[in-house]
Amino acid sequence: AQSVTQPDIHITVSEGASLELRCNYSYGATPYLFWYVQSPGQGLQLLLKYFSGDTLVQGIKGFEAEFKRSQSSFNLRKPSVHWSDAAEYFCAVGASGNDMRFGAGTRLTVKP
Amino acid sequence: EPEVTQTPSHQVTQMGQEVILRCVPISNHLYFYWYRQILGQKVEFLVSFYNNEISEKSEIFDDQFSVERPDGSNFTLKIRSTKLEDSAMYFCASRENRDPYNEQFFGPGTRLTVL
């Protein structure tokens, strides 16, 4: 069965610094991979997704993610973090697509 | 922009009571989902629904849970006899079609508190 691991529960970065959030997945075939963001009191918003093609995908709000099959990873990056990026970030994997398996989430705090 | 809506935003109930959480998916979407997130934990899949029947459910979705699309627009999750451990945020989601690459759009959630 597919599963997702986000090794970092909480990350703090300074505003303007670069960011990388880690995500490792477990699935037998090529998975459908997603990153969602959840701001306090809000639902989940899709940042980006990947299934095939270019392994570096661009998303909204200046985020990008790189799929690395050899490492079973799909890490999320942003070159320069803004205070408004403070939120909870979830990596998710879908297989049949009928459901998605989410990671435990990484809470991002942005220091001024 | 179309969005998924959920009501109520917060529901408080006594243990053993029945609750119904309501969702209005995006109007042209065909696949509907419920997820839950216990405080501080990951988002967990509960059930998916298509063509007026459950298409997939997780081990969490036991006989206490049921889903329904009563009127062609609402999509409801019923918990028959709530337990303390049902306290969580419940998210509804919808997707336009079966293509797993298509985005699932999530509602803002209903926070359920069982006392």
Interface residues (C-beta under 8 A of the other chain):
Chain A: Y32 F34 Y36 G41 Q42 G43 L44 Q45 L46 K49 F51 F90 A92 G94 A95 S96 G97 N98 D99 M100 R101 F102 G103 A104 G105
Chain B: V4 Y31 Y33 Y35 Q41 K42 V43 E44 F45 S48 S55 E56 S58 F91 A93 R98 D99 P100 Y101 N102 E103 Q104 F105 F106 G107 P108 G109
